[in-house]
Amino acid sequence: MTADRGPRDEVASWRVGVDIGGTFTDVVLWDAQSGRMILEKLLTTPDDPSRAVLDGVERVLREVGIAADQLSSVIHGTTLVANALIERKGVSTGLITTAGFRDVLEIGREWRYDQFNLDIEMPRPLVPRSLRLEVTERIDAGGSVLTPLDNQDVVGAVGALREAGVASVAVCLLHAYLNPDHERAVAEALRRDLPDIAVSLSSDVSPELGEYERTSTTVANAYVHPIFRDYVARLIEALQGMGYRRDFLLVLSDGRCVRADVAQRYPIRLVQSGPAAGAEAARLFGELAGFDDLLCFDMGGTTAKACLIPDGEPERAVRFEVARETRFAEGSGLPLQIPAIDMIEIGAGGGSIARVDRRGLLQVGPDSAGADPGPVCYGQGNQLPTVTDCDLLLGYLDEASFLGGRMRLDRAAAERAVGEHLAGPLGIGVVEAAWGVHETVTANMAQAATIHAIERALDVTRFAMLAIGGAGPVHACAMARKMNIGRLVCPTGAGVASAIGMLASSISFEIARAAPSSIDALDFARATALLEGMDAEASALVAGAGVEADLVSRRFSAMMRYRGQGYEIEAPVALDAVRQGDRAALLESFSQAYRGRYGRSEEMPVELLSWRLAVVGPRSSLAETLAERGGEGAEVPAPGGHRPVWFDDRFIETPVYDRGQLMPGARINGPAIIEEVESTLVVPTEFALSVDRALNLILTPVA
């Protein structure tokens, strides 16, 4: 599947981006010299995700006739970590903690996310109480040793974990973010007596305040560490067997990418790697389309997510939750304290199962048919209707052209499933039931995305929506209409946008160090030494991936708050201001950041909780490639055919266009269906479409 037909370069510098989703695995091959881009989409192989990865890489290499040794890099994102946490399929894990803190994971914040629900389900700890062991030691809030580490306790804990046969251990001692000596001593004992065990230290994984969050993050890292480590090792070995010899890179939850050995130390940082790469792609495509403020709407086969991108940069967070017991309910999941793109899961995906609940109402998800067995129309054994089955019956998808015709859909099976499980119980027709599912999931997503923007004090109506994912363009216009959004962008390759975003991602790494202090009492000499040490550590990780030192940029910041507040915000910091002891500069930076978030600032003492540093390598030239790939000619091609498509209350005979034939300047009024191999764009009657120079489809309501 060729997205861009540039000239063949015999000594091309090729790069591959691979994204594993719950339903499909996407592969993009790009030549930085010629600009040629090859797109591939194939079903994920849940029993062994690497099979689909290797199959996809072999397909794109075969299409252009090159060998793996001609690849300059392979960049990968995966749902492996997230799935292991959600499905509780990690390894047997132990926890060693300070005496008296064994039950931190269950005590949590002592906060009920649903105050009046007597049957509330709190997240079950990844480590059972029998494997949470205490050792005598105590470090105070300033980093000084109050009680030395009891070596006999350590020996006893190690012996108990050996007897239990755990595969991984998390070590989280009180205030270890200020003084890691005791944690390192415990790790040394573990590695000496249990050399094959995986060890995660909180002072390494999450050296920040927040005892519950720090413990939860470190335990989650330990829980998935051996699985992820072995998966990456197998994949590297297989790629080397194909002839690939260069670095294997992985995308983190903040959209940055790192070398495999760094990712293997911190697998928890990849829990949102695919969606984060999608946000990076949205930033790139928005820049090409000339929109600074974007709502990235990413709907795949399993879930849908939204990310706000104000002023051309995705919103970022330093903590979020995963594996929630109750969807959309903050506090019902496992808290993670890692850098991440700030996004929200806003609804179901194409494979989400629809049913009639006990009250006789339509419910969509949260369970999904995934890739195996997949929607009913895939013909792989599922009998329960999904969003994709309903979209097929409404004419949004075509049974003969799905995945470019490589995968024929079973329309009759989808109709039977919707009739039996939805239409029959509801006493309505099959098409009406399918439309009800489409409307339900679209309305749920529109509501969740609107609330997400309101919580961040942003007016979503001034944003343009950029739709990606295999199912995103199908639902985008209907969702935008419900949100009163008047501009939409649909880029080419929307169905594999996360893999494209990986190719645009910079080699980069972010680290944080807790250093709680009031600004008035801040020790600037100590802060300078800490920041310079962080710089050396992060720069070494980036330089290890082949980035030249003079091409690296550094972004220092601090997490600060007014004294007495429970939440902090991030403010940019200049290293020279810290070196010079410039308190006024720190306070002014915080005030500006606070006013930008809340519209006001206060005359109150300010305290600093932690320092952060992102060391960032140069971005790739992918933007230039995408900007130049539009051809000439504004003439609208003849449609490849027509088919009946459901719009609001009836079927309308609708023209179907081949996305690859739409050139810059072309304009089409709805209704229309725009098909490409990886996704389908549904253009309702009240929308008009135009093609820009980068081949983005720009949609606006008809006046």
Secondary structure as UniProt FT lines:
FT   STRAND          2..4
FT   TURN            10..11
FT   STRAND          14..20
FT   STRAND          24..31
FT   TURN            32..34
FT   STRAND          37..43
FT   TURN            46..47
FT   HELIX           49..64
FT   HELIX           68..70
FT   STRAND          71..77
FT   HELIX           80..86
FT   TURN            87..88
FT   STRAND          93..98
FT   TURN            99..100
FT   TURN            102..103
FT   HELIX           104..107
FT   TURN            108..109
FT   TURN            115..116
FT   TURN            118..119
FT   HELIX           129..131
FT   STRAND          132..135
FT   STRAND          138..139
FT   TURN            141..142
FT   STRAND          145..147
FT   HELIX           151..164
FT   STRAND          168..172
FT   TURN            174..178
FT   HELIX           181..193
FT   TURN            195..196
FT   STRAND          198..201
FT   HELIX           202..205
FT   HELIX           211..242
FT   STRAND          248..251
FT   TURN            253..254
FT   STRAND          257..259
FT   HELIX           260..265
FT   HELIX           267..270
FT   TURN            271..272
FT   HELIX           273..289
FT   STRAND          294..299
FT   STRAND          303..309
FT   HELIX           310..312
FT   STRAND          316..317
FT   STRAND          320..322
FT   TURN            327..328
FT   TURN            330..331
FT   STRAND          334..336
FT   STRAND          340..341
FT   STRAND          343..348
FT   TURN            350..351
FT   STRAND          352..356
FT   TURN            358..359
FT   STRAND          362..368
FT   TURN            370..373
FT   HELIX           376..378
FT   HELIX           387..393
FT   TURN            394..395
FT   TURN            399..401
FT   HELIX           402..405
FT   HELIX           411..418
FT   HELIX           419..423
FT   HELIX           424..426
FT   HELIX           430..455
FT   TURN            456..457
FT   HELIX           460..462
FT   STRAND          464..468
FT   HELIX           472..483
FT   STRAND          488..490
FT   TURN            492..493
FT   HELIX           494..496
FT   HELIX           497..504
FT   STRAND          507..518
FT   HELIX           519..521
FT   HELIX           524..543
FT   TURN            544..546
FT   HELIX           549..551
FT   STRAND          553..562
FT   TURN            563..564
FT   STRAND          569..572
FT   HELIX           575..579
FT   TURN            580..581
FT   HELIX           583..598
FT   STRAND          606..616
FT   HELIX           622..627
FT   STRAND          641..647
FT   TURN            648..649
FT   STRAND          650..658
FT   HELIX           659..661
FT   TURN            664..665
FT   STRAND          667..669
FT   STRAND          672..675
FT   STRAND          680..683
FT   TURN            685..686
FT   STRAND          687..691
FT   TURN            693..694
FT   STRAND          697..701
//
